[in-house]
Amino acid sequence: MAQRGTRIGPLPGGRRGASGAGAGRGSMRAASRARGAARSPSSPSHPSSPPEGLVSAGSSRTQQAAPAAGGARRMRWTKPMNENALRAYYRAKGEETVGIAYRSRMHCFFAELEPSTPVTEQNLADRVRYIMRSKIFDDAELGRLRREAIPSSNESAMAGDAAPHSTDQHPHVEAALDLPVVVDSNDDEIVSHELEKMRSILEEAISETRSTPIENRPRLPRIPLSKRNRAVVRALNPMLVTYLEASRDLCETDSILFGAAVAVCRIIGAKLPMAGRATTQSSAIPAWRKRIEDRIAKARALIGRLTSFRSGNNRPRIMRTVRMAFAGTNISLSQPDITQKLTERIDDLKQKIAAWGKRIRRFTDRSRRFNQNRLFQSDQKRLYKSWSGQRYVERAKDRIRQTLSHSGVACGQSP
């Protein structure tokens, strides 16, 4: 019996499946591999062949593989095309580190370099990512392509290294200190006035930092990486030379750098916490324990309201709390067995409180054992002293109080 094979054709539009699709038997990726194996062996394979998901309509500058009947044509990327893709990527990316806004610019730059190569924006981004991951070019070639794509950044960096002390070459901080978006390069009076204002802010911040103890310094916020903030930092860097040259020790250098960071935050308008509240020691109680303690407090308050209602208190506040406690159930406050329902609800809350308290006690016992072991390794005499005298009595009282609260009896009452 002759077996008829059914060919799996490509998807409409030339796409052969998403990059994360499965490659099982009968999948689009398996069919693509089968068509690749059926090609003529005379066509040489290029070491930088594209990934499976990159499919284009074809190009006059690219070598086309002979497709099967009715299949989409696969575009082969040559080395010059890969280089142009990286040039477009570096030119569009610039100094950005996050986001995908560069993709449209990269597509336009690649269209200028390769006008006869039709490729979509997504396919170009996938191709660049494939080139980076597969290490087609070494670090030296990548650096060369980056310098060719962004020659101005290299020249400006060399110029900045040649004259670090000149104040005439400061970049115009157009976004800081309420400057207009575009500043005339010939208007030196406005620029010098703003630079002097920044210098005074820097001097004030450094003097405040020197007179402030380290434990009272404010916590610096995380500043977003933007052109405006970079311009402010580049403008302040040459001003720090005078202070750093006069620094005598590491502590003074630390004060200068911290003051410069505070000055940057003030210039760009970032919020700084109060100096007295910034470095307050955070509580050693973990957040989950605070949440459990809040639940226990609310449950105890609800038990008190339910008990008061069961005793005959029908005040509006009590009634409102009881209705909220039985909300979402079929229990009505006017039904005859409401007393039994109240008792069941109170017992359920007591069981929850006991479970929550047991969790806190497990954590407390574990922390106490850990601290005792650490104290025993460092100072045994101090550990033995802590076990005797008033502290031992207080701990015994605490254990008795916890036992009574676990059984539902308040302090001062008979069980």
SVG drawing of the C-alpha trace seen along z (x, -y; Angstrom):
<svg xmlns="http://www.w3.org/2000/svg" viewBox="-36 -87 82 89">
<polyline fill="none" stroke="black" stroke-width="0.4" points="0.0,0.0 1.5,-3.2 1.9,-5.8 1.0,-9.3 2.9,-12.1 1.1,-15.3 3.3,-18.4 2.8,-21.0 2.9,-24.4 4.0,-27.7 1.7,-30.1 0.3,-33.0 2.6,-35.9 5.8,-33.8 6.0,-33.3 7.0,-29.8 6.1,-29.9 7.0,-32.0 10.4,-31.8 9.1,-30.0 6.9,-27.5 7.4,-23.8 9.4,-21.8 7.6,-18.5 6.7,-16.1 4.5,-17.7 5.3,-21.2 6.1,-24.2 9.8,-24.1 10.1,-20.4 8.6,-21.0 11.1,-23.9 14.0,-21.5 12.7,-18.9 12.6,-21.4 16.1,-22.5 17.4,-19.0 15.7,-18.5 17.6,-21.4 20.3,-20.8 23.7,-20.2 25.3,-22.3 24.2,-25.5 26.9,-26.5 25.8,-27.1 26.8,-30.4 28.1,-30.3 25.8,-33.2 22.5,-31.7 19.5,-33.3 17.3,-31.6 14.3,-29.7 11.8,-32.5 13.5,-35.0 11.8,-34.9 11.7,-37.6 10.3,-38.0 13.7,-37.9 16.3,-40.4 18.3,-41.0 21.5,-41.3 21.0,-38.0 21.5,-34.5 18.1,-32.7 17.7,-29.0 15.6,-27.0 12.3,-26.6 9.8,-23.9 6.7,-24.5 4.4,-27.0 6.9,-27.7 8.2,-31.0 11.7,-32.0 14.3,-32.2 16.7,-35.2 20.4,-34.5 22.3,-37.2 25.7,-37.9 28.5,-39.3 28.1,-42.9 24.4,-42.7 25.2,-41.6 27.6,-44.4 25.1,-46.9 22.5,-45.5 24.9,-46.1 25.7,-49.6 22.1,-50.5 21.6,-49.0 24.5,-50.9 23.4,-54.1 19.8,-53.8 20.5,-52.5 23.1,-55.2 23.3,-55.4 20.0,-53.9 20.0,-50.8 16.3,-50.0 13.2,-50.1 12.4,-49.2 11.9,-52.7 15.1,-52.3 13.6,-49.6 11.9,-52.0 15.0,-54.1 17.1,-51.0 14.8,-49.9 15.1,-53.3 18.9,-53.3 19.1,-49.8 16.8,-50.7 19.3,-53.5 22.3,-51.1 20.4,-48.2 17.7,-49.8 17.3,-46.6 16.8,-44.3 13.2,-44.3 13.0,-43.2 10.5,-43.9 11.3,-45.7 10.7,-42.6 12.8,-40.4 15.7,-43.0 15.6,-43.1 15.6,-39.2 18.5,-39.2 20.6,-41.6 19.8,-39.5 20.8,-36.3 24.1,-38.0 24.9,-39.0 24.1,-35.6 25.9,-33.5 29.1,-35.5 29.5,-35.9 31.8,-38.9 34.4,-39.2 34.8,-42.1 37.2,-43.9 34.9,-43.9 32.0,-44.9 34.0,-47.8 34.9,-48.8 31.3,-48.7 30.3,-50.8 32.9,-53.4 31.8,-53.5 28.2,-53.9 28.7,-56.6 31.8,-58.5 30.7,-61.7 30.7,-60.0 34.3,-58.8 35.4,-62.3 33.6,-64.0 35.1,-61.5 38.6,-62.2 38.0,-65.9 36.8,-65.6 39.9,-63.7 42.1,-66.3 40.6,-69.3 39.0,-68.2 39.6,-71.5 38.2,-73.9 34.9,-75.5 34.2,-76.9 33.5,-73.4 30.7,-72.6 27.6,-71.1 24.5,-73.2 22.3,-71.8 19.1,-72.7 16.7,-70.6 18.0,-71.5 17.3,-74.7 14.3,-75.7 16.4,-76.3 14.6,-76.3 14.8,-73.1 17.1,-74.7 19.8,-77.1 21.6,-79.4 25.3,-78.4 26.3,-82.0 24.5,-83.1 27.3,-82.5 25.9,-84.8 22.8,-82.6 25.0,-79.4 27.6,-80.9 24.8,-82.1 23.3,-78.6 26.7,-77.1 27.4,-79.5 24.1,-78.6 24.9,-74.9 28.3,-75.6 26.7,-77.4 24.3,-74.4 27.3,-72.1 29.2,-74.1 26.3,-74.3 25.6,-70.6 29.3,-69.7 29.4,-72.0 26.2,-70.5 27.5,-67.0 30.8,-67.8 28.9,-69.1 26.4,-66.2 27.3,-62.9 27.3,-59.8 24.4,-58.2 22.2,-61.3 22.8,-61.5 19.7,-61.3 19.1,-58.2 19.8,-59.0 17.0,-58.1 17.6,-56.2 17.9,-58.7 16.6,-57.7 19.1,-57.4 18.2,-60.2 19.9,-62.8 19.0,-65.6 20.5,-63.9 23.6,-62.9 24.1,-66.5 23.8,-67.6 26.4,-65.1 28.8,-66.0 28.5,-69.7 29.3,-69.0 32.2,-66.6 34.8,-69.4 33.7,-71.4 34.7,-68.5 38.3,-68.7 39.1,-71.6 37.5,-69.9 39.1,-66.5 42.5,-68.0 42.2,-69.7 41.0,-66.5 43.3,-65.1 41.8,-61.8 39.2,-59.2 36.5,-60.5 36.7,-64.0 36.6,-62.5 33.5,-60.5 31.8,-63.7 32.6,-65.5 31.2,-62.8 28.1,-62.4 27.6,-66.2 27.9,-66.1 25.2,-63.4 23.0,-65.5 23.6,-68.5 22.6,-66.5 19.3,-65.5 18.6,-69.1 19.3,-70.3 17.1,-67.8 14.4,-68.1 14.6,-64.6 13.0,-64.3 15.3,-63.8 14.0,-62.5 14.6,-64.5 18.1,-64.1 16.9,-63.1 14.5,-60.4 16.6,-59.0 18.8,-56.6 16.6,-55.6 17.1,-51.9 14.3,-49.8 12.4,-47.6 13.8,-44.1 10.2,-42.7 9.6,-41.1 6.7,-42.4 4.9,-39.0 4.9,-39.1 3.4,-42.6 0.7,-41.5 -0.2,-38.5 -0.3,-40.7 -2.7,-43.0 -4.9,-40.0 -4.8,-38.8 -5.8,-42.3 -8.7,-42.6 -9.9,-39.0 -9.8,-39.8 -11.8,-43.0 -14.3,-41.1 -14.6,-38.4 -15.4,-41.2 -18.1,-42.6 -19.7,-39.2 -19.6,-38.4 -21.2,-41.7 -24.0,-41.1 -24.5,-37.6 -24.9,-39.2 -27.7,-41.4 -26.0,-44.6 -27.8,-45.9 -26.1,-49.2 -25.7,-50.3 -22.0,-49.9 -22.2,-46.4 -24.9,-45.5 -22.9,-46.8 -19.9,-44.8 -21.9,-41.6 -23.5,-42.0 -20.1,-42.5 -18.9,-39.3 -21.7,-37.2 -21.6,-38.9 -21.7,-36.5 -23.4,-33.8 -27.0,-32.6 -27.1,-33.5 -29.6,-36.0 -29.5,-37.8 -33.2,-37.1 -33.0,-33.3 -33.6,-31.3 -30.2,-29.6 -28.2,-32.8 -26.7,-32.2 -25.2,-28.9 -23.9,-30.5 -22.3,-33.3 -20.6,-30.7 -19.3,-28.8 -17.9,-32.0 -16.2,-33.0 -14.6,-29.5 -13.4,-29.7 -11.8,-33.0 -10.1,-31.7 -8.7,-28.8 -7.3,-31.1 -5.7,-33.3 -4.1,-30.2 -2.6,-29.1 -1.3,-32.6 0.2,-32.9 1.8,-29.5 3.6,-30.6 4.9,-33.8 6.1,-31.7 8.0,-29.3 9.8,-32.2 10.5,-33.7 11.9,-30.5 14.1,-30.0 15.4,-33.5 16.1,-33.1 18.0,-29.9 20.0,-31.5 21.0,-34.5 21.9,-32.3 24.1,-30.1 25.9,-33.2 26.3,-34.7 27.6,-31.4 30.3,-31.4 31.4,-35.0 30.8,-35.5 29.6,-32.6 29.6,-34.5 27.2,-37.1 24.9,-34.3 24.8,-32.7 24.1,-36.1 21.2,-36.5 19.7,-33.2 19.7,-34.3 18.1,-37.1 15.3,-39.3 15.5,-38.5 14.7,-34.8 11.7,-35.8 10.4,-38.1 10.7,-35.4 8.9,-33.0 6.1,-35.6 6.0,-36.0 5.7,-32.2 2.8,-32.1 1.1,-35.0 1.4,-33.4 0.0,-30.1 -3.0,-32.0 -3.6,-33.9 -3.4,-30.6 -6.1,-29.1 -8.3,-32.2 -8.0,-33.5 -7.0,-37.1 -4.4,-38.2 -6.0,-38.7 -8.9,-36.3 -9.4,-32.8 -9.2,-30.1"/>
</svg>
